[in-house]
Amino acid sequence: MEVIDSPALPFDQWIGVMQREYFDAFLPAGGAAVKFVIAGEDTAETLLHAIAGVAGRSGMIAARISASDTRLHMLQELFFALARMLPWDDLARRYVEELFAQNDYPWPEAGQKLTMAELAQEFGVAPNLLTRGRDQWLSRDLWDDPHLARDFRSAMLHLCLARLEPDGDGSVSPILQWLCGEKVPLGQLRQFDIVSRITRTNARSMLISVCHWLRKCGVGGLVLALDLRPAMPAKAAPDQTVRYSTAAVMDLYEVLRELIDDIENLPGLFVLALADQALVAGDRRRTLDTYKALEMRIWPDVRPGDRQNPLAPLVTVGA
């Protein structure tokens, strides 16, 4: 296939453009983007660390997931890997504290875990009245949110309630196991009003829910760095846990194509798909041009002379 023969962009220039055009305002305002970057071994690690640093300075959460140990061609496995990296208890804490503050009950001390009885005493309110108010706030702001999948709403509702109960954290461990893809009996999940496991069928709605949930919790957004390099060679590295057949690579391209097509429903999400030259000039059965639906969405057909456009969906980056 055609290769990008323009000089590689210096990675610090590309990072600077991303921060200015995406991280400073666009992503915090609810925008989203998917960027494919081709980089050599020397540049790849530096690039990943740099984008994580930009995310941290922008109040975003950064998650790095490699095709080496996660089956990225299965959307639910990508979600499980992400779920294992998210600080669910801290997110619930931030949401609950902000929810009380929005309703004129500022949390006494940020990060301090308080039960409803302790909060009622702190605010000088009858416990049953404060509990009734809490239930109304959660119903209006969380349960009635149409952007969140029903099972996800149930899970987050119980995580939030656990923050307000004595020793409530241990009671929600099945929810965390469910989010991370561990096998939990459906009967146990139904105690939390969760009716189905996370599969490829509902993984998309779960990822959408996570993006909206992070914004509710005051997080600036999510950077999802996907290292595609281990999936590209026909022969896997000896220490590689996951091996990709040609069909699996096509499924991986399909997952990436779906992310691009869903981007308007994923507020605050920045996907960095990191690859090497094998993406465009490797095994002909696995290169990008074997899956035209993705190639047509990201290939930079128009380039300014002998230069690359740093805002293009696919760029080559160097040191």
N, C-alpha and C positions, 0 to 999 in steps of 0.2 A: 504494500500500500504506500501511498505518498507519505513522506516524513516531513516534520517541521524542520526545515533546513536553515531557518533564521537563527542568528546568534542567541544563545540562552540568556534569559533575563537574570541579572544578579539577584540572588534570593532576598537580599535586604531591600532591594528596590521593589520586588513583588510584595514582600511583607508590608512595606510602607504604604503601598497602594491599597492593599487589603484593609489595613487599619483605618486609613483615611476614608475610603469609600464604603466600607461595610461595618467595621467594628465601632467606629466613633458614634454613628447615629443610626444607620440603616438597620442593623440587626437589633439593637435595643428597642427600636420603634416597631419591631414585629416583622421585619423583612427576613429573607432567607436566601441561601445561595448554595450551589454545588460547584466546586472547582476541582478540575483534574490537573495534577502537576506531575510532569515527568522530570525526575531528578536522578543524578548519579548517586552512588553509595556515599561519597564524601559529603554531599549536600543534603541528602535525605534526612539524616538525624538532626542536623543543624536546623533544617526547616521545621521539623516536627517540634523541636524544643521552642523555636521562635514563635510558632503559631500558638502553642500552649501559653507562652508568656503574654502574648497579646490578649488571649482570652481571659487570663487571670486579671490583667489590668483593666479589662472592660467589664469585670464582674460576671463573667461567664464561666461555665463549667466545661472543662476540656476532657474528652475521653478518647484514648487511642486504642484502636482495635486492629489486630493483625490477622491477615488471612492464614498465617502460619498455625494459629491455634484456635481460630474461630471459623466456623463454616459460614463465611460471608455470603455464600450463594443461597442461604436459607434465612429469610428475613427475621424469623423468630429467634434464630441463634444470634443474630446481630443484636436484637433487642435484649436477649438475656445477658449478653456480654456487657451491654451498656448498663443494664439494671444492676449488675454486680458492682459497678463503679459509682453509682449514684448514692449520695448520703441521704437515704430516705428519712431517717429519723430527724436529721437536721432540717431537711426541707419541711417536714410536718411541723417542727418547732417554729420555723420562720413564718409559716403560713398562719398558724394559730395565734402567734403573737401579733402579727399584722392584722388579722381578722378582729381581734379584741380591740386593738388600737383604732381601727376604722369605725368601730361602734362606741367610741368614747370611753373605753376602758383600757388605757395604756398599760402595757405589761410592766409590773413593778421593776423587774431587772431582766434585761435581755439575756436569754440563755438559761435562766433559772426555771427549773421544772416545778410547777405548782399544780395542786389538785383543785378541783372546783370548790371544795370546802375552803381551802386556803385563799383562793381568789375572792370568794364571797366575803370572807373576813377582811381581806385587804381593801376591797372596794366598799365595804359597808353596805352590802346588798344581801337580801335574803337568798340563801342557796338555791331554792326552787325557782326564784325569779331569774337569777343569773343563768341557771341551767336552761330554762325556757328560752331566754334570749340567745344563748349559744346555739341551741338547736335550730332556731329560726335563721340565724346568720349562716350556719353551715348548709341549711337547706337551700337558702336563696343563692348563696355564692358558689357552693360546691356541687350539691346534688342536682341542682337545676341547670348546671352548665352544659349546654348541648355539645360543646367541643370535646368533652371527655366521654370515653366509652363507659357504658354502664358498669361493667365489672371494675374498671379503673376507679370510677367514682366511689364505689363501695369500699374498695381497698383503701383509698386515701381518706375516706370518712372515718374508717376504723383506726387508721394510723393517727389521725388527729385526735380522736376521742381517747386513744391510749395515752397521749401526752397529758391528759387531764385526769388520769386515774392513778391511784397508788399502785406502783409496780406494774403499770400497764404495758410496759415494753415487751415483756415476755409473752403476753397473750397474743401478740400479732405476728409472731415468728412464722406461722403458716402463710401469711400474706407476703412476707419478704421472700420466702421460699418459692411461692407461686410466681412472683415477679421475676425471679432469677432462673426460672425453668426447672426447678427441682420438682420431683414427683410428690404431690400432696393429694391425699384422698379427696375426691369431690365432696364427700359427706362432710369433711372437715372444712372445706372451703365454703360450703353453703352456710356455715355458721356466721360467715362474714358477708353473706349475700352475693358471693361470687359463684357463678353458675357454669363457667367453662374454663378450660385450660388455655394457655396462650399458644397458638399454633400459627402456621403461615396464613391461615384464613383471617385471623384478627390481629396479627402483629402490626399491620399498617395502622389500624385505629389506635393501637396501644402506643405506637411511636408518636402519633399525632397528639395523643393525650399527654404524653410526657412533656412535649414541647409547650403545651398550654399550661400544664401544671407548674413547670419551672417558672414561667412568667408570673403565675399567681403567687409563687413563693418569693418573688422579688429578685430572681436570678436574671441576669441580663440576656442569657441565651445559652446555647449548647454548641460547642465545637466538636464535631465527630470526625476524627482523623482515621481514615481507613487505609491501612497499608496493604495495597493490592499486590505488591511485588512477589510474595511467595506463591501466588496463584498462577503466575504467568508462565514459568518454565514447564515443559512437558515432564521433566524429571524433578521430583521434589528434593529438597535438601535433606540430609540424613536425620537432622534433629527436628524436622518439621512434623507436627502432630497431624495436621489436616492435609490431605492430598487431593488435588483437583483433576478430575478427568476433563476432557474437552467439553463434555456436556455440562459439567459443573461450572466451567468458566462461562459458558453461555448463560447459565442461570444467574451467575454473578452479575453479568452485564444487564440481565433483565431486572435484577434488584436495583441496580444503580439507575437504570432508566426509569423505574417506578418512582424512585426518590426525586428525580428531576421533575417528573410529571406531577408529583404531589407537593412540590415545594411551596405553593401558595397556602397549603394547609399546615405547614410546619413552621410556625412563627419563631424567629430567633435562632433557627438552625443554620449552621455553617458546616457543610460537609467538605472535607479535604480528602479527595481520593488520590493517594500517592502511588505512583507507578514508576517504572523505569522504561528504557527504550524497548523492552520486550512487548510493551503494550501496542506499539505501532510497527516494530521491526523484528519481532521474535518469530516463534512458531506460527506459520501461516494459518494453522487451524485454530489459533487462540488469539490472534491479534484483533484489534478493535474493528477492523473492516469486515470481520466475519459476522458482526451483529450490527447491521445497518441502522436499526432503530436507535441505538445509543450513539453511534458515530455521527449520524445526522444532527443530533442534538448538541454535540460538543465540538465538532471539528471546526477549527477557525479557517473557513474558506477565504475570508477577506483579511489580508495582513497589510499593514502600512509599509510598503516597500520591503526592505530587508530586515525589518524589525518585527517584534512581536507586540501584540496589544496585551498589556498586563491585566486588562479586565476581561480577556477572552476566557471562555469556560475551560479551555485546554491550553496550557503553556508548558514550555520547557524552561527549567530554572537551573542555574549553575551557581558556583561559588561567587 
